[in-house]
Amino acid sequence: MLTSLILGVVLMNVLALALVVARSRVYRTPLYRPMLLNLALSVAPLLVLVGGLALTVTAGLVVPRPVVVALLVLVGLVWLLLLPNAGYLITELNLSHRRDGDGVPMWFDVVLVISLAMSGVLNTVLNVFAAQLVWVLQVHGDEAAPLQSLDARLIVVAILVLVSFGMYLGRSVRLNSWDVRHPRSLVTKVVDHLRGPGAVGTLLGFTFLHALFLGIIYLVVVGPVVAGLIALEQAR
C-alpha cells in the first residue's frame, strides 16, 4: 500500500503538470507559468527531505553522532519552511487564470485546478507521513506499531497546524519561505497584518479549517497504509 501511495502522488503531480502544458498546446493559449512554479514548489519539500535524509545517513558513516543530529535538525527546519508550499496549491482552487476569448472549455479548467489542488494535498500528506516515519524510526525503532502512538499522532497534528499557518501567511500576507532570510521584516509584516480588523480571527479560522481538512485526508489516505504496515509487521 505504501507503493500505491507513492505512485498515486507521483501520478497526480504528472497529471497536473500535463494538464497545464496541454492547456497551452491544445488550445493555443499562453503557458500559465505561475501554475508550473507553484507545482515545482509543491514538490520541493519532499525532494529536500529525501535528499537531506540520504545525506544524513551517509554522513553518519564518517562523522560523530552530534554532527549527524545537527544536520538532521537543519534538514528538518529547511523542510518545514518549504512544506507550506505543498499545501498552498489548495488556495489556488479557482479559475482566475481564465481569460475572455481563450477558448478553453470550462470542464478542462475545472479538472486542471482540481488536479493542481489535489497534487498539493497529496504532496503534503506524503511529506507528513515521511516525517512521521522518520520520527518513529528515531524514537521507537523500526517497528510499525508506534505509528499509532500518541507522540507520532501529535507530530502529525503539529505539522499540519504549522503547514496551515504557513499557507495563511503565504496567501494573506504574501510571504514566501525564503523571506525567513529577513526575520525583522518578516515579523513586522505579520504583526502589521494581524493588527488589521478581524485578522486574528481569520487567521485562526483559516488555520483550523485547513488543518482539519488536511488531517481528514491524511486519515483517509495514510490510515490504510499504517494498518497494512502493522499487519505486515505482525505477520513476520
MARVEXRO-822940 format. One record per residue: residue in three letters; x, y, z of N, C-alpha, C, O, CB in turn. Coordinates in steps of 0.001 Angstrom, whole numbers, padded with zeros to 6 digits, always signed. Glycine has a CB too. Layout:
BEGIN
alaXYZXYZXYZXYZXYZ
...
//
This chain:
BEGIN
met+000819-001208+000000+000000+000000+000000+000857+001264+000000+000452+002300-000528-000928+000003+001207
leu+002038+001170+000594+002945+002313+000574+003357+002640-000858+003459+003806-001238+004187+002034+001439
thr+003593+001593-001641+003943+001798-003048+002812+002484-003802+003048+003357-004637+004280+000462-003715
ser+001580+002080-003499+000414+002688-004141+000297+004163-003778-000047+004990-004622-000865+001946-003740
leu+000585+004490-002515+000538+005886-002080+001549+006726-002855+001213+007787-003382+000809+005991-000570
ile+002781+006245-002921+003821+006985-003624+003491+007112-005105+003642+008184-005691+005177+006304-003442
leu+003039+006015-005707+002686+006033-007130+001531+007000-007388+001545+007747-008366+002312+004616-007612
gly+000539+006981-006511-000607+007877-006673-000207+009335-006604-000690+010152-007389-001648+007589-005620
val+000675+009672-005668+001138+011056-005545+001908+011469-006796+001700+012564-007320+002025+011226-004288
val+002785+010609-007271+003565+010907-008477+002646+011113-009674+002815+012066-010435+004568+009774-008768
leu+001682+010230-009838+000769+010332-010986-000078+011592-010928-000352+012199-011964-000137+009111-011050
met-000501+011999-009725-001300+013217-009608-000478+014442-009987-000988+015360-010629-001847+013367-008184
asn+000794+014458-009591+001666+015564-009984+001900+015579-011484+001909+016637-012112+002997+015477-009253
val+002091+014389-012056+002299+014296-013505+001046+014753-014245+001137+015460-015248+002670+012849-013915
leu-000123+014349-013751-001378+014771-014380-001533+016284-014340-001888+016899-015346-002571+014107-013689
ala-001268+016889-013182-001394+018336-013055-000435+019046-014016-000813+020005-014688-001122+018774-011603
leu+000799+018566-014071+001781+019157-014987+001349+018999-016431+001440+019942-017217+003153+018520-014784
ala+000879+017813-016785+000466+017545-018165-000715+018426-018577-000780+018892-019714+000098+016066-018330
leu-001637+018648-017656-002807+019469-017977-002427+020933-018170-002973+021603-019046-003858+019347-016876
val-001501+021433-017363-001054+022819-017521-000403+023009-018884-000681+023986-019579-000069+023208-016398
val+000466+022071-019265+001156+022165-020554+000179+021941-021697+000232+022652-022701+002306+021146-020632
ala-000719+020959-021562-001690+020657-022625-002629+021827-022867-003038+022071-024002-002502+019408-022272
arg-002971+022548-021820-003854+023719-021976-003259+024710-022964-003959+025273-023805-004094+024410-020616
ser-001949+024911-022841-001266+025840-023740-001152+025275-025148-001378+025983-026129+000117+026173-023203
arg-000799+023994-025244-000539+023395-026555-001828+023138-027338-001906+023431-028531+000228+022092-026388
val-002835+022588-026658-004063+022174-027357-004927+023371-027722-005482+023437-028818-004870+021200-026491
tyr-005037+024323-026791-005964+025438-027005-005255+026725-027412-005872+027788-027485-006770+025683-025751
arg-003945+026619-027679-003170+027755-028191-003302+028984-027274-003556+030093-027744-003635+028112-029621
thr-003128+028776-025983-003152+029872-025023-001760+030025-024415-000974+029077-024445-004220+029624-023914
pro-001439+031185-023870-000126+031362-023238+000042+030380-022071-000896+030122-021316+000047+032825-022741
leu+001243+029850-021947+001521+028934-020840+001428+029698-019528+002091+030720-019350+002923+028273-020994
tyr+000597+029197-018602+000403+029875-017324+001524+029452-016374+001386+028484-015627-001005+029547-016717
arg+002618+030182-016414+003827+029802-015687+003672+029788-014160+004310+028966-013502+004929+030733-016056
pro+002841+030676-013569+002689+030593-012108+002229+029220-011625+002611+028785-010539+001706+031638-011639
met+001410+028534-012426+000973+027189-012053+002162+026228-012008+002276+025410-011096-000092+026675-013041
leu+003041+026336-013002+004214+025467-013040+005143+025753-011865+005702+024834-011268+004966+025642-014362
leu+005305+027035-011539+006153+027409-010408+005587+026867-009108+006321+026300-008299+006301+028929-010325
asn+004289+027038-008900+003668+026553-007669+003726+025036-007569+003882+024485-006480+002224+027020-007589
leu+003601+024364-008709+003699+022904-008707+005120+022457-008348+005303+021504-007591+003291+022336-010084
ala+006117+023148-008892+007508+022827-008570+007793+023070-007086+008472+022269-006442+008467+023663-009440
leu+007275+024174-006546+007471+024469-005126+006752+023460-004247+007182+023190-003125+006983+025878-004804
ser+005657+022901-004754+004905+021902-004002+005683+020598-003879+005592+019904-002866+003556+021644-004665
val+006447+020271-004914+007233+019039-004919+008540+019209-004148+009088+018234-003633+007525+018603-006355
ala+009036+020427-004067+010354+020702-003494+010555+020160-002075+011619+019603-001802+010586+022173-003486
pro+009582+020294-001149+009831+019814+000220+010196+018334+000293+011086+017952+001053+008615+020060+001071
leu+009520+017505-000487+009810+016073-000455+011202+015783-001002+011903+014908-000492+008760+015297-001253
leu+011600+016510-002030+012947+016332-002573+014000+016729-001542+015029+016068-001406+013125+017159-003860
val+013731+017816-000817+014652+018248+000232+014725+017208+001342+015806+016894+001842+014221+019608+000804
leu+013559+016674+001723+013524+015689+002804+014285+014420+002414+015116+013927+003178+012069+015344+003166
val+013998+013899+001228+014661+012669+000780+016163+012892+000610+016972+012086+001069+014046+012176-000546
gly+016531+013997-000055+017948+014288-000253+018666+014545+001062+019797+014099+001255+018110+015484-001167
gly+018010+015265+001968+018614+015565+003259+018816+014326+004106+019843+014179+004769+017769+016550+004006
leu+017836+013433+004084+017962+012191+004849+019070+011300+004279+019825+010673+005022+016624+011432+004856
ala+019149+011259+002956+020217+010476+002335+021588+011026+002718+022517+010268+002992+020058+010468+000806
leu+021702+012349+002734+022958+012991+003125+023272+012703+004592+024422+012454+004954+022888+014514+002882
thr+022230+012740+005433+022422+012494+006863+022887+011064+007115+023797+010831+007911+021124+012768+007631
val+022257+010111+006432+022648+008703+006594+024092+008501+006139+024866+007807+006798+021696+007772+005795
thr+024446+009108+005014+025821+008986+004511+026819+009618+005478+027885+009062+005743+025945+009643+003125
ala+026451+010797+006001+027338+011485+006942+027525+010686+008220+028578+010750+008855+026790+012866+007274
gly+026487+009924+008598+026554+009133+009819+027625+008065+009784+028007+007532+010825+025237+008499+010079
leu+028111+007750+008600+029150+006731+008473+030546+007279+008758+031477+006518+009021+029114+006131+007086
val+030685+008612+008703+032032+009180+008806+032160+010294+009853+033277+010697+010176+032450+009716+007467
val+031049+010795+010384+031136+011904+011347+030475+011496+012657+029666+010567+012669+030468+013191+010778
pro+030801+012174+013772+030212+011848+015075+028706+012061+015092+028173+012840+014301+030858+012685+016165
arg+028023+011371+015993+026566+011448+016074+026047+012867+016320+025040+013239+015718+026074+010539+017169
pro+026694+013694+017192+026186+015060+017375+026117+015852+016073+025209+016660+015877+027055+015800+018364
val+027080+015618+015189+027070+016304+013896+025894+015803+013050+025240+016583+012358+028417+016084+013146
val+025640+014512+013113+024518+013930+012365+023204+014496+012866+022324+014831+012073+024514+012394+012483
val+023066+014603+014190+021837+015148+014776+021639+016599+014350+020530+017006+014003+021875+015046+016316
ala+022715+017373+014376+022632+018774+013961+022228+018881+012493+021426+019739+012125+023976+019485+014192
leu+022783+018009+011663+022436+018003+010244+020974+017623+010042+020284+018198+009201+023341+017037+009476
leu+020512+016652+010819+019115+016222+010728+018167+017356+011124+017129+017552+010492+018874+014993+011622
val+018527+018095+012168+017715+019238+012607+017680+020311+011530+016630+020899+011271+018264+019825+013923
leu+018825+020571+010901+018895+021579+009838+018016+021186+008656+017284+022017+008119+020349+021771+009373
val+018089+019923+008253+017255+019434+007157+015777+019578+007516+014958+019977+006688+017590+017960+006830
gly+015451+019242+008773+014068+019349+009212+013546+020769+009179+012396+020996+008803+013929+018801+010593
leu+014368+021728+009563+013941+023130+009553+013719+023640+008130+012726+024310+007846+014978+024003+010262
val+014656+023313+007243+014505+023723+005843+013254+023095+005243+012488+023752+004538+015751+023326+005018
trp+013061+021816+005534+011879+021104+005032+010596+021744+005539+009649+021932+004776+011924+019628+005446
leu+010562+022081+006832+009360+022657+007425+009057+024035+006851+007892+024400+006695+009511+022746+008937
leu+010093+024797+006537+009890+026107+005930+009305+025990+004527+008510+026829+004104+011203+026875+005884
leu+009706+024940+003811+009224+024749+002436+007865+024073+002372+007140+024235+001390+010220+023936+001651
leu+007508+023314+003406+006327+022461+003348+005021+023197+003062+004190+022652+002335+006196+021731+004624
pro+004788+024404+003588+003532+025093+003243+003341+025306+001751+002212+025483+001293+003479+026422+003934
asn+004442+025291+000975+004316+025437-000477+003556+024273-001102+002940+024422-002157+005693+025551-001114
ala+003601+023103-000442+002854+021957-000962+001355+022184-000789+000588+022105-001749+003287+020654-000251
gly+000953+022467+000442-000461+022687+000707-001004+023955+000081-002214+024091-000098-000695+022727+002172
tyr-000120+024887-000255-000539+026181-000810-001371+026020-002078-002194+026877-002398+000682+027045-001107
leu-001155+024923-002797-001910+024707-004042-003411+024611-003782-004212+024823-004693-001426+023432-004744
ile-003797+024294-002549-005229+024269-002225-005835+025647-002440-006965+025774-002912-005458+023804-000766
thr-005074+026676-002090-005598+028045-002197-005660+028518-003651-006198+029589-003930-004731+029006-001376
glu-005119+027733-004569-005192+028066-005991-006407+027437-006656-006509+027422-007883-003927+027616-006700
leu-007326+026919-005852-008515+026260-006391-009506+027320-006867-010535+027560-006235-009169+025332-005325
asn-009174+027941-007985-010023+028971-008578-009775+028999-010080-008935+028261-010595-009747+030370-007940
leu-010497+029836-010760-010365+029927-012220-009855+031305-012622-010220+031826-013676-011718+029637-012910
ser-009004+031897-011774-008522+033248-012030-007615+033325-013256-007354+034410-013775-007784+033765-010820
his-007134+032163-013719-006246+032171-014883-007017+032270-016191-006415+032499-017240-005386+030922-014891
arg-008326+032104-016152-009129+032155-017375-009233+033577-017909-009347+034535-017146-010526+031592-017120
arg-009191+033695-019221-009332+034996-019871-010419+034900-020932-010595+033858-021563-007984+035462-020497
asp-011136+035985-021120-012189+036007-022141-011596+035722-023515-010601+036325-023917-012922+037369-022145
gly-012221+034800-024220-011791+034501-025575-010639+033541-025687-010121+033345-026786-011432+035732-026245
asp-010203+032917-024573-009075+031997-024695-009494+030633-025249-008636+029835-025628-008408+031817-023343
gly-010801+030355-025302-011286+029158-025976-011114+027864-025210-011321+026788-025771-010610+029028-027258
val-010743+027939-023945-010552+026725-023156-011888+026346-022504-012480+027165-021801-009434+026927-022073
pro-012369+025116-022727-013643+024708-022126-013586+024761-020603-012543+024507-020000-014016+023297-022582
met-014703+025090-019999-014766+025170-018547-014441+023816-017906-013778+023761-016870-016151+025649-018104
trp-014909+022729-018522-014672+021409-017919-013187+021088-017831-012741+020430-016891-015386+020322-018722
phe-012418+021558-018819-010977+021301-018795-010313+022043-017637-009503+021476-016904-010334+021718-020130
asp-010668+023320-017485-010054+024115-016425-010484+023641-015042-009711+023738-014088-010407+025583-016600
val-011697+023135-014924-012157+022600-013639-011286+021404-013232-010807+021327-012101-013657+022182-013721
val-011091+020477-014171-010239+019317-013880-008810+019770-013593-008142+019213-012722-010255+018313-015062
leu-008345+020783-014325-006984+021287-014137-006768+021818-012724-005812+021422-012058-006684+022383-015152
val-007633+022698-012262-007419+023308-010939-007639+022287-009819-006981+022354-008781-008363+024516-010743
ile-008563+021343-010028-008762+020295-009018-007520+019397-008950-007090+019000-007866-010034+019448-009344
ser-006953+019083-010112-005744+018253-010133-004590+018959-009432-003839+018332-008685-005351+017907-011579
leu-004445+020257-009667-003404+021022-009002-003607+021020-007487-002669+020796-006721-003379+022456-009532
ala-004847+021273-007070-005139+021299-005636-004891+019933-005003-004317+019846-003917-006590+021738-005393
met-005319+018876-005672-005133+017538-005117-003659+017131-005102-003229+016401-004209-005943+016523-005916
ser-002894+017590-006070-001463+017298-006036-000836+017946-004815+000035+017356-004175-000769+017787-007324
gly-001272+019161-004486-000776+019821-003287-001176+019088-002024-000370+018939-001106-001276+021237-003230
val-002421+018629-001973-002903+017877-000810-002101+016588-000640-001630+016285+000456-004409+017556-000956
leu-001949+015835-001723-001241+014559-001646+000250+014745-001379+000857+013939-000673-001438+013777-002932
asn+000841+015797-001935+002238+016088-001618+002406+016358-000122+003364+015901+000501+002737+017293-002438
thr+001464+017102+000434+001508+017390+001866+001377+016110+002676+002132+015886+003623+000400+018377+002252
val+000424+015278+002305+000192+014018+003019+001449+013146+002995+001858+012613+004026-000999+013255+002397
leu+002057+013002+001817+003240+012153+001705+004411+012723+002511+005157+011975+003142+003640+011994+000233
asn+004565+014043+002486+005623+014680+003267+005445+014432+004752+006393+014059+005443+005656+016173+002994
val+004239+014635+005241+003986+014472+006678+004145+013013+007085+004656+012722+008166+002574+014974+007044
phe+003712+012098+006229+003864+010680+006534+005346+010307+006591+005765+009542+007460+003129+009818+005485
ala+006129+010846+005668+007569+010586+005680+008188+011098+006974+009031+010429+007570+008253+011241+004464
ala+007765+012300+007413+008278+012854+008669+007858+012000+009855+008635+011803+010789+007788+014291+008861
gln+006637+011496+009820+006164+010622+010895+006991+009338+010949+007330+008862+012032+004670+010287+010701
leu+007311+008784+009796+008138+007583+009749+009532+007846+010321+010073+007027+011065+008247+007072+008310
val+010106+008996+009966+011431+009347+010485+011381+009471+012005+012277+008993+012703+011937+010667+009851
trp+010333+010114+012514+010178+010256+013965+010109+008887+014646+010790+008641+015642+008912+011073+014291
val+009285+008014+014099+009113+006687+014697+010421+005905+014667+010767+005240+015643+008013+005903+013963
leu+011148+005979+013556+012415+005253+013449+013448+005779+014446+014232+005013+015006+012965+005358+012024
gln+013435+007102+014660+014404+007698+015561+014059+007435+017027+014954+007240+017850+014493+009188+015309
val+012767+007430+017354+012334+007357+018756+011988+005933+019184+012314+005514+020295+011129+008259+018976
his+011325+005192+018294+010792+003888+018681+011509+002700+018046+011281+001559+018449+009350+003825+018331
gly+012352+002943+017079+012960+001823+016371+012247+001567+015058+011580+002454+014526+012938+000566+017234
asp+012384+000359+014533+011884+000079+013184+010552-000674+013161+010195-001247+012132+012907-000714+012427
glu+009814-000685+014268+008521-001363+014266+007429-000422+013760+007533+000796+013905+008177-001876+015678
ala+006387-000992+013168+005318-000181+012578+004290+000273+013608+003696+001338+013441+004625-000959+011483
ala+004065-000494+014655+003017-000189+015629+003123+001208+016225+002090+001850+016417+003053-001195+016733
pro+004338+001723+016532+004443+003075+017101+003896+004184+016210+003753+005318+016667+005868+003370+017406
leu+003585+003882+014937+002956+004887+014091+001608+005319+014660+001115+006402+014345+002781+004350+012671
gln+001017+004477+015492-000261+004799+016114-000093+005303+017548-001082+005482+018258-001163+003582+016100
ser+001128+005531+017972+001371+006031+019321+000953+007496+019421+000818+008183+018408+002858+005866+019705
leu+000750+007965+020653+000284+009335+020866+001277+010353+020330+000880+011327+019690+000036+009584+022346
asp+002572+010142+020585+003554+011122+020137+003626+011186+018611+003792+012267+018046+004929+010789+020711
ala+003503+010050+017948+003538+010045+016480+002330+010783+015907+002441+011474+014894+003577+008599+015946
arg+001188+010635+016553-000014+011336+016091+000078+012836+016367-000354+013653+015554-001262+010754+016767
leu+000644+013190+017523+000792+014606+017849+001755+015297+016887+001577+016471+016563+001281+014771+019290
ile+002773+014571+016433+003697+015132+015441+002941+015502+014175+003163+016566+013598+004831+014133+015116
val+002045+014617+013747+001241+014881+012549+000374+016114+012743+000322+016984+011873+000363+013668+012208
val-000307+016192+013878-001182+017337+014158-000383+018636+014163-000793+019629+013561-001902+017152+015510
ala+000768+018623+014851+001591+019831+014936+002061+020291+013560+002027+021483+013255+002795+019584+015840
ile+002499+019348+012733+002981+019709+011398+001851+020274+010548+002047+021262+009840+003605+018491+010702
leu+000680+019665+010608-000443+020148+009801-000891+021539+010231-001282+022351+009393-001615+019178+009894
val-000838+021820+011527-001180+023162+012006-000162+024175+011502-000534+025257+011049-001247+023193+013548
leu+001119+023831+011577+002160+024737+011091+002062+024944+009583+002266+026052+009088+003542+024197+011453
val+001749+023879+008862+001569+023995+007407+000410+024946+007089+000533+025810+006221+001307+022598+006775
ser-000693+024786+007782-001865+025634+007546-001568+027092+007897-001997+028011+007198-003066+025129+008365
phe-000829+027288+008990-000422+028643+009366+000476+029245+008283+000321+030411+007920+000311+028634+010731
gly+001409+028450+007771+002276+028929+006697+001507+029244+005421+001826+030197+004710+003343+027905+006404
met+000494+028434+005140-000345+028696+003965-001053+030038+004106-001179+030786+003137-001379+027565+003768
tyr-001512+030337+005312-002183+031622+005551-001215+032777+005320-001564+033769+004681-002754+031683+006989
leu+000002+032643+005843+000986+033708+005659+001293+033912+004179+001503+035038+003728+002275+033387+006428
gly+001317+032809+003428+001591+032919+002005+000452+033567+001241+000682+034405+000368+001873+031565+001433
arg-000769+033188+001563-001929+033688+000838-002332+035095+001273-002625+035939+000426-003091+032748+001025
ser-002351+035356+002571-002890+036621+003074-001828+037695+003300-002101+038880+003106-003622+036377+004357
val-000619+037296+003707+000446+038268+003964+001420+038314+002791+002286+039185+002723+001196+037922+005266
arg+001267+037369+001873+002093+037268+000674+003567+037045+001023+004458+037632+000409+001940+038529-000175
leu+003805+036197+002008+005166+035835+002386+005589+034564+001668+004750+033740+001306+005279+035655+003906
asn+006883+034408+001465+007454+033198+000880+008405+032550+001876+008836+033181+002841+008188+033517-000445
ser+008727+031286+001634+009611+030563+002551+010948+031269+002712+011510+031292+003807+009835+029140+002058
trp+011462+031846+001631+012788+032459+001673+012781+033821+002366+013844+034407+002569+013331+032606+000268
asp+011597+034339+002735+011551+035595+003486+012125+035451+004889+012363+036446+005573+010126+036097+003570
val+012345+034210+005315+012945+033973+006626+014373+034533+006682+014934+034703+007765+012950+032464+006946
arg+014947+034813+005530+016286+035410+005498+016282+036820+006075+017330+037341+006455+016822+035437+004067
his+015098+037440+006142+014962+038792+006687+013952+038750+007833+012828+039231+007690+014515+039813+005578
pro+014352+038176+008966+013406+037937+010059+012720+039195+010587+011533+039163+010911+014115+037269+011184
arg+013457+040298+010673+012850+041523+011197+011728+042010+010300+010651+042367+010779+013901+042614+011350
ser+011976+042026+009010+010943+042438+008057+009769+041475+008081+008615+041894+007988+011520+042527+006640
leu+010060+040188+008205+009005+039176+008240+008092+039384+009439+006868+039391+009301+009610+037770+008279
val+008686+039552+010614+007884+039753+011824+007062+041032+011732+005903+041060+012143+008787+039799+013064
thr+007659+042084+011194+006951+043359+011061+005726+043213+010170+004657+043734+010489+007885+044434+010497
lys+005879+042507+009055+004750+042312+008140+003629+041523+008802+002454+041856+008655+005210+041596+006871
val+004001+040472+009535+002988+039637+010188+002261+040429+011268+001035+040376+011357+003632+038374+010796
val+003013+041168+012094+002401+041950+013177+001482+043029+012608+000370+043224+013100+003491+042593+014066
asp+001943+043724+011582+001121+044760+010960-000162+044170+010388-001233+044768+010493+001908+045476+009858
his-000045+043000+009786-001231+042355+009215-002225+041971+010303-003428+042183+010149-000830+041112+008411
leu-001732+041411+011394-002610+040933+012450-003268+042062+013228-004226+041833+013966-001841+040057+013389
arg-002765+043266+013071-003389+044423+013713-004638+044880+012968-005414+045686+013481-002394+045572+013805
gly-004824+044368+011768-005987+044737+010987-007270+044187+011585-007231+043214+012338-005833+044255+009571
pro-008409+044794+011262-009695+044358+011814-010013+042906+011442-010027+042554+010262-010815+045277+011323
gly-010263+042082+012431-010657+040699+012195-009570+039786+011704-009840+038632+011371-011739+040669+011239
ala-008325+040272+011648-007233+039464+011074-006929+038240+011927-006698+037156+011391-005965+040311+010923
val-006926+038398+013242-006603+037275+014119-007656+036177+013989-007325+034994+013911-006495+037743+015582
gly-008927+036580+013968-009998+035599+013809-009904+034863+012478-010119+033653+012409-011350+036278+013927
thr-009584+035602+011429-009423+034981+010112-008265+033999+010120-008370+032901+009573-009201+036050+009033
leu-007159+034393+010741-006004+033515+010848-006361+032215+011563-006020+031128+011096-004869+034223+011580
leu-007049+032333+012696-007404+031139+013468-008378+030251+012695-008244+029028+012696-008015+031538+014819
gly-009352+030867+012041-010320+030092+011272-009683+029393+010089-009947+028218+009833-011435+030981+010792
phe-008841+030124+009366-008141+029554+008209-007265+028386+008649-007314+027306+008059-007283+030631+007500
thr-006469+028609+009682-005546+027574+010147-006290+026337+010627-005909+025213+010301-004666+028113+011266
phe-007352+026545+011403-008103+025413+011939-008764+024605+010829-008650+023379+010808-009157+025899+012926
leu-009452+025271+009911-010188+024549+008873-009250+023818+007914-009529+022686+007518-011075+025513+008094
his-008148+024453+007542-007222+023786+006627-006502+022628+007305-006265+021592+006684-006203+024784+006086
ala-006152+022803+008586-005522+021700+009312-006506+020542+009470-006127+019377+009349-005021+022174+010696
leu-007762+020866+009739-008792+019828+009862-008985+019099+008537-009057+017870+008504-010127+020442+010329
phe-009069+019852+007452-009228+019253+006126-008056+018331+005794-008254+017188+005380-009354+020346+005057
leu-006838+018835+005980-005658+018017+005690-005576+016808+006617-005129+015735+006210-004387+018857+005817
gly-006010+016989+007869-005997+015875+008809-006943+014763+008400-006607+013583+008511-006354+016358+010187
ile-008127+015135+007925-009093+014124+007473-008565+013391+006250-008670+012168+006163-010455+014774+007154
ile-007995+014135+005303-007404+013498+004125-006255+012586+004537-006095+011494+003991-006911+014560+003121
tyr-005462+013034+005496-004353+012218+005995-004871+010910+006577-004307+009844+006333-003546+012988+007055
leu-005939+011002+007340-006532+009812+007950-007033+008849+006873-006827+007639+006967-007688+010207+008892
val-007682+009390+005862-008245+008554+004793-007144+007901+003963-007238+006724+003615-009157+009391+003883
val-006106+008662+003650-005062+008171+002746-004021+007329+003475-003653+006248+003015-004379+009339+002052
val-003546+007832+004617-002443+007178+005319-002929+006083+006262-002206+005122+006526-001642+008204+006097
gly-004149+006225+006770-004674+005236+007705-004560+003802+007202-004033+002954+007922-006106+005540+008004
pro-005031+003497+005996-004896+002131+005471-003442+001701+005279-003124+000521+005431-005628+002017+004153
val-002562+002637+004950-001147+002303+004784-000552+001880+006122+000174+000889+006201-000363+003503+004198
val-000865+002641+007181-000366+002304+008516-000908+000945+008956-000167+000122+009493-000759+003398+009539
ala-002206+000711+008726-002805-000576+009084-002120-001719+008335-001891-002787+008903-004316-000570+008779
gly-001791-001493+007058-001111-002514+006271+000290-002788+006782+000725-003939+006827-001051-002102+004822
leu+001006-001724+007174+002359-001898+007707+002336-002656+009035+003197-003498+009290+003038-000534+007891
ile+001354-002354+009871+001230-003054+011153+000897-004528+010938+001460-005405+011593+000150-002390+012027
ala-000027-004788+010008-000383-006183+009703+000821-006940+009169+001031-008105+009503-001536-006241+008683
leu+001615-006268+008332+002808-006903+007786+003820-007202+008883+004465-008250+008873+003440-006019+006717
glu+003956-006286+009820+004892-006470+010934+004452-007633+011830+005275-008422+012291+005003-005171+011764
gln+003144-007722+012064+002622-008782+012926+002702-010152+012271+002767-011176+012951+001189-008484+013304
ala+002696-010160+010928+002723-011427+010206+004119-012045+010161+004272-013215+009811+002211-011225+008800
arg+005139-011256+010516+006514-011757+010450+006785-012744+011597+007892-013272+011708+007520-010578+010505
//
